[in-house]
């Protein structure tokens, strides 16, 4: 498919995206095993993105990096606020935003939601528990519509967590983001 030299040139020429890609893979593996994306991955990812953007592009770069971080946080924060996602997942997407800025972060998020949905459906179907999870989905949706208080929704989610099928969302973030990077030509 690629010559060795072409791959090396692509990695060297697009090293920031490759660095994020490798970090996403590591985070996905850890999340898959521990159901947690640790701070020792997310905080350095965010901070190094700010540093890189500032060094490479000056204050404008830092500004775009901060906006990308904010977009990454804003896209997943609602799910976190109601107990539907872990903080590590939110910080992981914020780290993606710190490095690849807002537009690519938004599209990576869009790909992530598709991948997450497909994985969730596969998980439910493989356990043959479609009716249970359909009912849980509509129950949660009804709670969101009627309760509207993120603190109360988070409490309800915490009580329900032991009966839920948990998706380590670092995996869809990695697959969706890397898929977007490849589609957008950011890797090669």
RAKAVEN-V409892 format. One record per residue. RES is the residue in three letters. PSI is psi as a letter, one per 30 degrees, with the letter a starting at -180 (NA if undefined). NEAR is the number of other C-alpha atoms within 10 Angstrom. Layout:
<<RES:PSI:NEAR> <RES:PSI:NEAR>>
This chain:
<<UNK:e:5> <UNK:k:7> <UNK:l:8> <UNK:e:9> <UNK:e:9> <UNK:e:12> <UNK:e:14> <UNK:e:14> <UNK:e:13> <UNK:e:15> <UNK:e:16> <UNK:e:12> <UNK:f:14> <UNK:h:15> <UNK:e:15> <UNK:e:17> <UNK:e:19> <UNK:e:19> <UNK:e:13> <UNK:e:23> <UNK:e:20> <UNK:e:13> <UNK:e:18> <UNK:e:28> <UNK:e:17> <UNK:e:17> <UNK:e:25> <UNK:e:25> <UNK:e:17> <UNK:e:17> <UNK:e:20> <UNK:e:16> <UNK:e:11> <UNK:f:11> <UNK:h:18> <UNK:k:19> <UNK:j:27> <UNK:l:17> <UNK:f:13> <UNK:f:8> <UNK:e:17> <UNK:e:24> <UNK:e:16> <UNK:e:12> <UNK:e:24> <UNK:e:23> <UNK:e:17> <UNK:e:15> <UNK:e:28> <UNK:e:25> <UNK:e:17> <UNK:e:17> <UNK:e:24> <UNK:e:17> <UNK:e:12> <UNK:e:12> <UNK:g:13> <UNK:a:12> <UNK:e:13> <UNK:e:12> <UNK:e:21> <UNK:e:22> <UNK:e:17> <UNK:e:21> <UNK:e:29> <UNK:e:24> <UNK:e:18> <UNK:e:29> <UNK:e:28> <UNK:e:18> <UNK:e:23> <UNK:e:27> <UNK:e:21> <UNK:e:14> <UNK:e:17> <UNK:f:21> <UNK:e:19> <UNK:e:14> <UNK:e:16> <UNK:e:18> <UNK:f:17> <UNK:g:21> <UNK:g:22> <UNK:g:19> <UNK:l:19> <UNK:l:19> <UNK:e:20> <UNK:e:22> <UNK:e:29> <UNK:e:24> <UNK:e:24> <UNK:e:32> <UNK:e:32> <UNK:e:32> <UNK:e:33> <UNK:e:33> <UNK:e:32> <UNK:e:33> <UNK:e:30> <UNK:g:24> <UNK:a:26> <UNK:e:22> <UNK:e:13> <UNK:e:19> <UNK:e:26> <UNK:e:20> <UNK:e:16> <UNK:e:26> <UNK:e:25> <UNK:e:17> <UNK:e:21> <UNK:e:25> <UNK:e:16> <UNK:e:13> <UNK:e:21> <UNK:e:21> <UNK:e:14> <UNK:e:13> <UNK:e:16> <UNK:e:17> <UNK:e:14> <UNK:e:12> <UNK:e:16> <UNK:e:17> <UNK:e:13> <UNK:f:10> <UNK:f:10> <UNK:h:11> <UNK:h:12> <UNK:e:14> <UNK:e:11> <UNK:e:11> <UNK:e:16> <UNK:e:12> <UNK:e:11> <UNK:e:15> <UNK:e:12> <UNK:e:11> <UNK:e:12> <UNK:e:17> <UNK:e:11> <UNK:e:12> <UNK:e:15> <UNK:e:15> <UNK:e:10> <UNK:e:9> <UNK:e:11> <UNK:f:12> <UNK:j:13> <UNK:e:16> <UNK:e:13> <UNK:e:16> <UNK:e:19> <UNK:e:17> <UNK:e:13> <UNK:e:15> <UNK:e:17> <UNK:e:13> <UNK:e:12> <UNK:f:12> <UNK:e:13> <UNK:f:9> <UNK:g:8> <UNK:l:12> <UNK:j:13> <UNK:k:13> <UNK:j:18> <UNK:j:22> <UNK:f:27> <UNK:f:29> <UNK:e:24> <UNK:e:25> <UNK:e:28> <UNK:e:29> <UNK:e:20> <UNK:e:22> <UNK:e:27> <UNK:e:24> <UNK:e:18> <UNK:e:21> <UNK:e:21> <UNK:e:12> <UNK:e:11> <UNK:f:13> <UNK:g:10> <UNK:f:18> <UNK:e:20> <UNK:NA:18>>
